[in-house]
Amino acid sequence: MRASALGRTYALSVFFLLAVAAALSATPVAGAATGGAGVPPPAPAGPSGGIGATPQLTTPMPTAQLSRDGKTAIAPQSAPAEVKNAIYAANRIVGKPYRYGGGHRRFNDSGYDCSGSVSFALRGGGLLKRPLHSTAFMSWGETGRGQWITVYTNPGHAYVMIAGLRFDTSGPGPRGPNWRKAARSSRAFTARHPVGF
């Protein structure tokens, strides 16, 4: 074989191997991104802190469902985009540590308290412009329970129900922002909801 033919063969071989390597690295391995749970993690939020970061993963159920690992929530298909985005924003901070005052100076923080967690979720849905503390939530939005989102608040604590699931920093399980299956008495709380939701 001539030197020029060998050079072309070598170049084609290298090109082919690089193309195969690129194709293989772009192919997802089943379960790798999900930890074996079969439910992909929420998409990373956009630069606005969650707004516009709506992944396509939804459930046909009328209420939000916990993923198989019990850590993140899956939004109902029928929910408005704002509700889905609030769920996906909340998913982003699940498992962060509880930190008093966390999430109040800035939405993206290393830890969150109760109202900081609620604020982060609502901001993700485009329903809140700045973080609020639990007392401020007592006069936020409209009185009563909402169709999709209800904030339960008093001067000492706040949590939110989004599409039927409770997002709270306290209750059974680890302390800090988490989705909770167990119901919580709302007797000592004021119920508020965003206008239209």
C-alpha positions in Angstrom: 0.0 0.0 0.0 1.2 3.5 -0.8 1.9 6.0 2.0 -0.9 8.3 0.9 -3.4 5.4 0.9 -2.3 4.4 4.4 -2.7 8.0 5.6 -6.3 8.1 4.3 -7.1 4.7 5.8 -5.7 5.8 9.1 -7.6 9.1 9.1 -10.9 7.3 8.2 -10.3 4.8 11.0 -9.7 7.6 13.5 -12.8 9.5 12.3 -14.9 6.3 12.5 -13.7 5.5 16.1 -14.4 9.1 17.2 -17.9 9.0 15.7 -18.7 5.7 17.4 -17.3 7.0 20.8 -19.5 10.1 20.5 -22.6 8.1 19.7 -22.0 5.8 22.6 -21.5 8.6 25.1 -24.7 10.3 24.0 -26.8 7.1 24.5 -28.2 7.0 28.0 -27.7 3.8 30.0 -31.0 2.6 31.4 -31.4 3.6 35.0 -28.0 5.4 35.2 -29.5 8.8 35.6 -32.3 7.6 37.9 -30.4 5.6 40.4 -32.3 2.6 39.2 -35.7 4.1 40.2 -36.9 4.5 36.7 -37.8 8.1 37.3 -35.4 10.7 35.9 -34.3 13.5 38.2 -35.9 16.9 37.7 -34.4 19.0 35.0 -32.0 21.7 36.1 -33.7 25.1 36.6 -33.1 28.0 34.3 -31.3 31.1 35.4 -34.4 32.5 36.9 -34.5 29.9 39.7 -36.9 27.4 38.2 -39.2 29.3 35.9 -39.3 27.7 32.5 -37.6 24.5 33.7 -40.6 22.2 33.1 -39.5 18.7 32.4 -42.0 16.5 30.4 -42.3 13.9 33.2 -45.9 13.9 34.4 -48.5 11.5 35.8 -52.0 10.9 34.4 -53.2 10.9 38.0 -55.2 14.0 39.1 -52.7 14.7 42.0 -49.0 14.8 42.2 -47.3 11.5 43.0 -44.1 10.6 44.8 -41.4 9.1 42.6 -40.4 5.5 43.4 -37.6 6.6 45.6 -40.0 8.7 47.6 -37.9 11.9 47.3 -39.2 13.8 44.4 -42.7 14.6 43.2 -44.2 13.9 39.7 -46.6 16.6 38.5 -50.1 15.7 37.2 -50.5 16.2 33.4 -53.6 18.2 34.0 -51.8 20.8 36.3 -51.2 24.3 35.0 -47.5 25.1 34.0 -47.1 27.2 37.1 -48.0 24.3 39.4 -45.7 21.9 37.5 -42.9 24.4 37.8 -43.5 24.8 41.5 -43.2 21.1 41.9 -40.0 20.8 39.9 -38.5 23.7 41.8 -39.3 22.1 45.1 -37.7 18.9 43.8 -34.5 20.8 43.4 -34.1 21.5 47.1 -35.3 18.2 48.5 -32.7 16.8 50.9 -31.1 20.2 51.5 -30.4 20.8 55.2 -32.8 22.7 57.4 -31.2 26.1 58.2 -33.0 28.8 60.1 -33.3 31.8 57.8 -32.2 29.8 54.8 -33.7 30.9 51.5 -34.6 34.4 52.7 -31.6 36.5 51.6 -31.5 34.7 48.3 -33.6 32.0 46.6 -30.6 29.7 45.9 -29.1 28.8 49.2 -27.2 26.0 50.9 -30.1 25.3 53.3 -33.7 26.3 53.8 -36.1 26.9 56.7 -39.9 26.3 56.4 -40.9 29.5 54.7 -37.7 29.7 52.7 -38.7 26.3 51.2 -42.2 27.4 50.5 -40.9 30.6 48.9 -38.5 28.6 46.7 -41.2 26.4 45.3 -43.6 29.3 44.7 -40.8 31.3 43.0 -40.2 28.3 40.7 -43.8 28.5 39.6 -43.6 32.2 39.0 -46.0 32.9 41.9 -43.7 34.9 44.2 -41.2 37.6 43.5 -39.2 37.6 46.8 -38.9 35.2 49.7 -41.4 35.6 52.5 -41.3 34.6 56.2 -44.2 32.6 57.7 -45.9 35.6 59.2 -45.8 37.5 55.9 -47.5 34.4 54.2 -50.5 35.0 56.5 -51.5 37.9 54.4 -50.2 36.7 51.0 -52.4 35.7 48.1 -56.1 34.9 48.8 -57.8 33.5 51.9 -58.6 29.8 52.0 -57.5 26.7 50.2 -56.6 26.8 46.6 -57.5 24.4 43.8 -53.8 23.5 43.2 -51.7 25.2 45.8 -52.4 26.0 49.5 -49.9 27.5 51.9 -50.6 26.7 55.5 -48.9 29.3 57.8 -48.8 30.7 61.3 -46.2 33.0 63.0 -43.9 30.0 63.7 -44.2 27.6 60.7 -45.3 27.4 57.0 -45.7 24.5 54.6 -47.4 24.1 51.2 -49.7 21.6 49.6 -49.1 21.4 45.9 -51.4 19.3 43.7 -52.2 17.2 46.8 -48.7 16.6 48.1 -47.3 18.3 51.2 -43.9 20.0 50.9 -42.6 20.7 54.5 -39.4 20.9 56.5 -40.8 19.0 59.5 -42.7 15.7 60.0 -41.8 12.1 59.6 -38.5 11.5 57.9 -35.4 13.7 57.6 -35.6 17.4 58.7 -35.4 19.9 55.9 -37.3 20.4 52.7 -39.0 17.2 51.7 -42.2 15.8 50.2 -44.3 14.2 53.0 -46.9 11.6 52.4 -48.3 11.8 55.9 -51.1 14.3 56.5 -50.6 17.2 59.0 -53.3 18.9 61.0 -53.9 22.4 59.6 -56.0 23.5 62.6 -53.4 26.0 64.0 -52.6 27.4 60.5 -54.0 30.0 58.2 -54.7 28.7 54.7 -53.7 31.0 51.8 -53.4 30.4 48.1 -52.1 32.2 45.0 -54.7 34.0 42.9 -56.2 31.6 40.4 -54.6 28.4 41.8 
